[in-house]
Amino acid sequence: MQNKEIFNVFFREKPAMMLVNLKNAKNEVYASSLAKQIDCTYSHVVKILQEMEKAGLINFEKQGRLKILTLTKTGAEIADNIDRIRALL
C-alpha cells in the first residue's frame, strides 16, 4: 500500500490537510484559498471549518468582509501531530 493510501486509512484526507495547510501558511488564509489548496469545494470546506470551530481547533477572525482562519493552540498541536504521522508513513 502506498504511503498516501495508508495515511487516508487513518485520517480523512481533506480535514487533516486543512489543518496542516493552516499550520504551514505563510500568509493569511481564507476559506476560499484553503478550498483551492486542498482541491475541495468552498461549501464543503466551510462545513468542515464550522465543525472545527465548534471543536475549538480554529478561529474565524473577521476583517471587514473577510474571515481570516487561524489555528487555536489545540488545533496547532493536532496539525503538528498529523504532519509528524504523515512524515512517518
DRENTORKOL-3810 file (N, C-alpha, C; in nm, 4 decimals):
REM DRENTORKOL-3810
@n.u->0.0844; n.v->-0.1187; n.w->0.0000; ca.u->0.0000; ca.v->0.0000; ca.w->0.0000; c.u->0.0888; c.v->0.1248; c.w->0.0000
@n.u->0.0533; n.v->0.2222; n.w->-0.0807; ca.u->0.1323; ca.v->0.3443; ca.w->-0.0877; c.u->0.1145; c.v->0.4264; c.w->0.0399
@n.u->0.2136; n.v->0.5132; n.w->0.0659; ca.u->0.2104; ca.v->0.5962; ca.w->0.1863; c.u->0.0848; c.v->0.6810; c.w->0.1949
@n.u->0.0458; n.v->0.7444; n.w->0.0845; ca.u->-0.0721; ca.v->0.8307; ca.w->0.0867; c.u->-0.1978; c.v->0.7493; c.w->0.1167
@n.u->-0.2064; n.v->0.6297; n.w->0.0619; ca.u->-0.3239; ca.v->0.5461; ca.w->0.0854; c.u->-0.3352; c.v->0.5064; c.w->0.2322
@n.u->-0.2260; n.v->0.4696; n.w->0.2932; ca.u->-0.2300; ca.v->0.4287; ca.w->0.4342; c.u->-0.2629; c.v->0.5482; c.w->0.5232
@n.u->-0.2130; n.v->0.6660; n.w->0.4879; ca.u->-0.2466; ca.v->0.7874; ca.w->0.5622; c.u->-0.3972; c.v->0.8096; c.w->0.5588
@n.u->-0.4579; n.v->0.7895; n.w->0.4407; ca.u->-0.6016; ca.v->0.8096; ca.w->0.4249; c.u->-0.6842; c.v->0.7041; c.w->0.4980
@n.u->-0.6242; n.v->0.5916; n.w->0.5275; ca.u->-0.6923; ca.v->0.4892; ca.w->0.6062; c.u->-0.7138; c.v->0.5406; c.w->0.7488
@n.u->-0.6147; n.v->0.6092; n.w->0.8024; ca.u->-0.6214; ca.v->0.6580; ca.w->0.9405; c.u->-0.6904; c.v->0.7926; c.w->0.9544
@n.u->-0.6797; n.v->0.8763; n.w->0.8531; ca.u->-0.7342; ca.v->1.0119; ca.w->0.8589; c.u->-0.8147; c.v->1.0418; c.w->0.7342
@n.u->-0.9194; n.v->1.1190; n.w->0.7496; ca.u->-0.9867; ca.v->1.1711; ca.w->0.6313; c.u->-0.8950; c.v->1.2781; c.w->0.5742
@n.u->-0.8645; n.v->1.2652; n.w->0.4489; ca.u->-0.7603; ca.v->1.3482; ca.w->0.3875; c.u->-0.7913; c.v->1.4976; c.w->0.3920
@n.u->-0.9072; n.v->1.5403; n.w->0.3502; ca.u->-0.9364; ca.v->1.6837; ca.w->0.3375; c.u->-0.9301; c.v->1.7578; c.w->0.4717
@n.u->-1.0009; n.v->1.7122; n.w->0.5758; ca.u->-0.9910; ca.v->1.7842; ca.w->0.7038; c.u->-0.8489; c.v->1.7856; c.w->0.7609
@n.u->-0.7785; n.v->1.6728; n.w->0.7488; ca.u->-0.6411; ca.v->1.6676; ca.w->0.8003; c.u->-0.5525; c.v->1.7665; c.w->0.7253
@n.u->-0.5672; n.v->1.7721; n.w->0.5929; ca.u->-0.4841; ca.v->1.8620; ca.w->0.5137; c.u->-0.5220; c.v->2.0082; c.w->0.5367
@n.u->-0.6468; n.v->2.0331; n.w->0.5718; ca.u->-0.6863; ca.v->2.1700; ca.w->0.6041; c.u->-0.6085; c.v->2.2192; c.w->0.7256
@n.u->-0.6010; n.v->2.1368; n.w->0.8286; ca.u->-0.5258; ca.v->2.1760; ca.w->0.9486; c.u->-0.3778; c.v->2.1946; c.w->0.9178
@n.u->-0.3203; n.v->2.1018; n.w->0.8420; ca.u->-0.1774; ca.v->2.1101; ca.w->0.8089; c.u->-0.1500; c.v->2.2341; c.w->0.7239
@n.u->-0.2369; n.v->2.2631; n.w->0.6266; ca.u->-0.2170; ca.v->2.3820; ca.w->0.5432; c.u->-0.2302; c.v->2.5099; c.w->0.6247
@n.u->-0.3216; n.v->2.5128; n.w->0.7197; ca.u->-0.3323; ca.v->2.6301; ca.w->0.8070; c.u->-0.2061; c.v->2.6467; c.w->0.8914
@n.u->-0.1539; n.v->2.5358; n.w->0.9397; ca.u->-0.0318; ca.v->2.5407; ca.w->1.0218; c.u->0.0871; c.v->2.5919; c.w->0.9409
@n.u->0.0967; n.v->2.5492; n.w->0.8156; ca.u->0.2124; ca.v->2.5833; ca.w->0.7323; c.u->0.1957; c.v->2.7123; c.w->0.6529
@n.u->0.0836; n.v->2.7812; n.w->0.6685; ca.u->0.0561; ca.v->2.9015; ca.w->0.5893; c.u->0.1540; c.v->3.0135; c.w->0.6214
@n.u->0.2010; n.v->3.0773; n.w->0.5167; ca.u->0.2919; ca.v->3.1922; ca.w->0.5313; c.u->0.2122; c.v->3.3226; c.w->0.5386
@n.u->0.0964; n.v->3.3252; n.w->0.4731; ca.u->0.0116; ca.v->3.4444; ca.w->0.4685; c.u->-0.1217; c.v->3.4152; c.w->0.5350
@n.u->-0.2085; n.v->3.5168; n.w->0.5351; ca.u->-0.3432; ca.v->3.4981; ca.w->0.5886; c.u->-0.4178; c.v->3.3975; c.w->0.5020
@n.u->-0.5009; n.v->3.3157; n.w->0.5654; ca.u->-0.5741; ca.v->3.2112; ca.w->0.4935; c.u->-0.7237; c.v->3.2375; c.w->0.5057
@n.u->-0.7918; n.v->3.2261; n.w->0.3930; ca.u->-0.9369; ca.v->3.2394; ca.w->0.3860; c.u->-0.9938; c.v->3.1053; c.w->0.3436
@n.u->-1.1219; n.v->3.0841; n.w->0.3673; ca.u->-1.1851; ca.v->2.9569; ca.w->0.3296; c.u->-1.1713; c.v->2.9308; c.w->0.1796
@n.u->-1.1858; n.v->3.0343; n.w->0.0980; ca.u->-1.1779; ca.v->3.0150; ca.w->-0.0474; c.u->-1.0374; c.v->2.9739; c.w->-0.0911
@n.u->-0.9348; n.v->3.0338; n.w->-0.0309; ca.u->-0.7978; ca.v->2.9963; ca.w->-0.0677; c.u->-0.7644; c.v->2.8565; c.w->-0.0171
@n.u->-0.8172; n.v->2.8203; n.w->0.0980; ca.u->-0.7956; ca.v->2.6864; ca.w->0.1526; c.u->-0.8627; c.v->2.5810; c.w->0.0639
@n.u->-0.9807; n.v->2.6124; n.w->0.0140; ca.u->-1.0520; ca.v->2.5201; ca.w->-0.0758; c.u->-0.9682; c.v->2.4919; c.w->-0.2005
@n.u->-0.9055; n.v->2.5945; n.w->-0.2547; ca.u->-0.8210; ca.v->2.5762; ca.w->-0.3734; c.u->-0.6967; c.v->2.4936; c.w->-0.3405
@n.u->-0.6367; n.v->2.5178; n.w->-0.2255; ca.u->-0.5148; ca.v->2.4466; ca.w->-0.1859; c.u->-0.5377; c.v->2.2973; c.w->-0.1718
@n.u->-0.6523; n.v->2.2589; n.w->-0.1196; ca.u->-0.6766; ca.v->2.1160; ca.w->-0.0959; c.u->-0.7678; c.v->2.0540; c.w->-0.2010
@n.u->-0.7999; n.v->2.1307; n.w->-0.3056; ca.u->-0.8827; ca.v->2.0827; ca.w->-0.4165; c.u->-1.0174; c.v->2.0307; c.w->-0.3671
@n.u->-1.0922; n.v->2.1225; n.w->-0.3074; ca.u->-1.2206; ca.v->2.0879; ca.w->-0.2471; c.u->-1.3181; c.v->2.2026; c.w->-0.2744
@n.u->-1.4470; n.v->2.1746; n.w->-0.2690; ca.u->-1.5433; ca.v->2.2818; ca.w->-0.2918; c.u->-1.5475; c.v->2.3759; c.w->-0.1716
@n.u->-1.5809; n.v->2.5012; n.w->-0.2004; ca.u->-1.5885; ca.v->2.6028; ca.w->-0.0960; c.u->-1.6908; c.v->2.5628; c.w->0.0102
@n.u->-1.8079; n.v->2.5154; n.w->-0.0325; ca.u->-1.9135; ca.v->2.4816; ca.w->0.0642; c.u->-1.8714; c.v->2.3670; c.w->0.1560
@n.u->-1.7992; n.v->2.2685; n.w->0.1016; ca.u->-1.7514; ca.v->2.1566; ca.w->0.1836; c.u->-1.6479; c.v->2.2057; c.w->0.2852
@n.u->-1.5591; n.v->2.2935; n.w->0.2417; ca.u->-1.4562; ca.v->2.3492; ca.w->0.3310; c.u->-1.5223; c.v->2.4270; c.w->0.4446
@n.u->-1.6197; n.v->2.5100; n.w->0.4127; ca.u->-1.6873; ca.v->2.5895; ca.w->0.5158; c.u->-1.7569; c.v->2.4993; c.w->0.6168
@n.u->-1.8215; n.v->2.3933; n.w->0.5695; ca.u->-1.8894; ca.v->2.2992; ca.w->0.6594; c.u->-1.7888; c.v->2.2350; c.w->0.7556
@n.u->-1.6751; n.v->2.1908; n.w->0.7042; ca.u->-1.5721; ca.v->2.1295; ca.w->0.7881; c.u->-1.5144; c.v->2.2324; c.w->0.8853
@n.u->-1.4903; n.v->2.3544; n.w->0.8364; ca.u->-1.4350; ca.v->2.4595; ca.w->0.9223; c.u->-1.5301; c.v->2.4939; c.w->1.0371
@n.u->-1.6592; n.v->2.4935; n.w->1.0107; ca.u->-1.7563; ca.v->2.5212; ca.w->1.1171; c.u->-1.7507; c.v->2.4137; c.w->1.2253
@n.u->-1.7347; n.v->2.2887; n.w->1.1852; ca.u->-1.7204; ca.v->2.1796; ca.w->1.2820; c.u->-1.5906; c.v->2.1946; c.w->1.3610
@n.u->-1.4836; n.v->2.2335; n.w->1.2920; ca.u->-1.3551; ca.v->2.2536; ca.w->1.3595; c.u->-1.3629; c.v->2.3689; c.w->1.4580
@n.u->-1.4379; n.v->2.4730; n.w->1.4230; ca.u->-1.4543; ca.v->2.5866; ca.w->1.5144; c.u->-1.5307; c.v->2.5427; c.w->1.6392
@n.u->-1.6362; n.v->2.4633; n.w->1.6219; ca.u->-1.7129; ca.v->2.4116; ca.w->1.7366; c.u->-1.6245; c.v->2.3263; c.w->1.8274
@n.u->-1.5289; n.v->2.2543; n.w->1.7662; ca.u->-1.4391; ca.v->2.1672; ca.w->1.8430; c.u->-1.3225; c.v->2.2446; c.w->1.9043
@n.u->-1.3138; n.v->2.3744; n.w->1.8766; ca.u->-1.2079; ca.v->2.4555; ca.w->1.9345; c.u->-1.0728; c.v->2.4413; c.w->1.8655
@n.u->-1.0738; n.v->2.4041; n.w->1.7375; ca.u->-0.9475; ca.v->2.3847; ca.w->1.6647; c.u->-0.9070; c.v->2.5062; c.w->1.5833
@n.u->-1.0047; n.v->2.5861; n.w->1.5395; ca.u->-0.9748; ca.v->2.7051; ca.w->1.4608; c.u->-1.0582; c.v->2.8224; c.w->1.5087
@n.u->-1.0162; n.v->2.9416; n.w->1.4675; ca.u->-1.0924; ca.v->3.0641; ca.w->1.4919; c.u->-1.1159; c.v->3.1343; c.w->1.3601
@n.u->-1.2306; n.v->3.2000; n.w->1.3482; ca.u->-1.2581; ca.v->3.2900; ca.w->1.2371; c.u->-1.2375; c.v->3.4310; c.w->1.2900
@n.u->-1.1496; n.v->3.5080; n.w->1.2265; ca.u->-1.1284; ca.v->3.6470; ca.w->1.2655; c.u->-1.1806; c.v->3.7353; c.w->1.1535
@n.u->-1.2846; n.v->3.8117; n.w->1.1836; ca.u->-1.3474; ca.v->3.8948; ca.w->1.0821; c.u->-1.2658; c.v->4.0218; c.w->1.0601
@n.u->-1.2314; n.v->4.0464; n.w->0.9337; ca.u->-1.1645; ca.v->4.1710; ca.w->0.8947; c.u->-1.2430; c.v->4.2286; c.w->0.7779
@n.u->-1.3309; n.v->4.3223; n.w->0.8080; ca.u->-1.4187; ca.v->4.3754; ca.w->0.7044; c.u->-1.5134; c.v->4.2665; c.w->0.6574
@n.u->-1.5126; n.v->4.2405; n.w->0.5262; ca.u->-1.5987; ca.v->4.1363; ca.w->0.4709; c.u->-1.5329; c.v->3.9993; c.w->0.4755
@n.u->-1.4052; n.v->3.9942; n.w->0.5069; ca.u->-1.3300; ca.v->3.8685; ca.w->0.5027; c.u->-1.3207; c.v->3.8037; c.w->0.6398
@n.u->-1.3149; n.v->3.6716; n.w->0.6390; ca.u->-1.2917; ca.v->3.5956; ca.w->0.7621; c.u->-1.1584; c.v->3.5239; c.w->0.7472
@n.u->-1.0633; n.v->3.5625; n.w->0.8322; ca.u->-0.9310; ca.v->3.5007; ca.w->0.8305; c.u->-0.9328; c.v->3.3814; c.w->0.9246
@n.u->-0.8730; n.v->3.2714; n.w->0.8798; ca.u->-0.8689; ca.v->3.1488; ca.w->0.9590; c.u->-0.7380; c.v->3.1406; c.w->1.0364
@n.u->-0.7474; n.v->3.1067; n.w->1.1628; ca.u->-0.6284; ca.v->3.0826; ca.w->1.2444; c.u->-0.6506; c.v->2.9581; c.w->1.3278
@n.u->-0.5419; n.v->2.8908; n.w->1.3582; ca.u->-0.5487; ca.v->2.7726; ca.w->1.4440; c.u->-0.5456; c.v->2.8142; c.w->1.5900
@n.u->-0.6174; n.v->2.7426; n.w->1.6725; ca.u->-0.6045; ca.v->2.7598; ca.w->1.8168; c.u->-0.4809; c.v->2.6800; c.w->1.8601
@n.u->-0.4458; n.v->2.6895; n.w->1.9859; ca.u->-0.3318; ca.v->2.6132; ca.w->2.0367; c.u->-0.3553; c.v->2.4633; c.w->2.0162
@n.u->-0.4747; n.v->2.4172; n.w->2.0482; ca.u->-0.5091; ca.v->2.2757; ca.w->2.0300; c.u->-0.5037; c.v->2.2369; c.w->1.8835
@n.u->-0.5578; n.v->2.3218; n.w->1.7966; ca.u->-0.5561; ca.v->2.2955; ca.w->1.6534; c.u->-0.4149; c.v->2.2854; c.w->1.5990
@n.u->-0.3259; n.v->2.3726; n.w->1.6480; ca.u->-0.1856; ca.v->2.3700; ca.w->1.6044; c.u->-0.1168; c.v->2.2412; c.w->1.6506
@n.u->-0.1466; n.v->2.1971; n.w->1.7727; ca.u->-0.0871; ca.v->2.0731; ca.w->1.8229; c.u->-0.1334; c.v->1.9528; c.w->1.7397
@n.u->-0.2607; n.v->1.9494; n.w->1.7069; ca.u->-0.3137; ca.v->1.8394; ca.w->1.6252; c.u->-0.2512; c.v->1.8420; c.w->1.4866
@n.u->-0.2393; n.v->1.9612; n.w->1.4271; ca.u->-0.1785; ca.v->1.9740; ca.w->1.2947; c.u->-0.0331; c.v->1.9267; c.w->1.2971
@n.u->0.0405; n.v->1.9613; n.w->1.4028; ca.u->0.1798; ca.v->1.9146; ca.w->1.4170; c.u->0.1853; c.v->1.7624; c.w->1.4207
@n.u->0.0961; n.v->1.7022; n.w->1.4978; ca.u->0.0945; ca.v->1.5562; ca.w->1.5087; c.u->0.0559; c.v->1.4897; c.w->1.3767
@n.u->-0.0398; n.v->1.5454; n.w->1.3057; ca.u->-0.0784; ca.v->1.4915; ca.w->1.1746; c.u->0.0408; c.v->1.4980; c.w->1.0803
@n.u->0.1108; n.v->1.6110; n.w->1.0817; ca.u->0.2290; ca.v->1.6275; ca.w->0.9954; c.u->0.3361; c.v->1.5246; c.w->1.0303
@n.u->0.3589; n.v->1.4993; n.w->1.1598; ca.u->0.4586; ca.v->1.4010; ca.w->1.2008; c.u->0.4197; c.v->1.2607; c.w->1.1571
@n.u->0.2954; n.v->1.2255; n.w->1.1752; ca.u->0.2486; ca.v->1.0924; ca.w->1.1341; c.u->0.2597; c.v->1.0762; c.w->0.9848
@n.u->0.2230; n.v->1.1798; n.w->0.9103; ca.u->0.2337; ca.v->1.1728; ca.w->0.7637; c.u->0.3783; c.v->1.1526; c.w->0.7206
@n.u->0.4713; n.v->1.2170; n.w->0.7898; ca.u->0.6143; ca.v->1.2019; ca.w->0.7575; c.u->0.6635; c.v->1.0597; c.w->0.7869
@n.u->0.6095; n.v->0.9976; n.w->0.8914; ca.u->0.6490; ca.v->0.8611; ca.w->0.9254; c.u->0.5988; c.v->0.7583; c.w->0.8247
@n.u->0.4850; n.v->0.7889; n.w->0.7618; ca.u->0.4279; ca.v->0.6956; ca.w->0.6653; c.u->0.4965; c.v->0.7151; c.w->0.5328
END
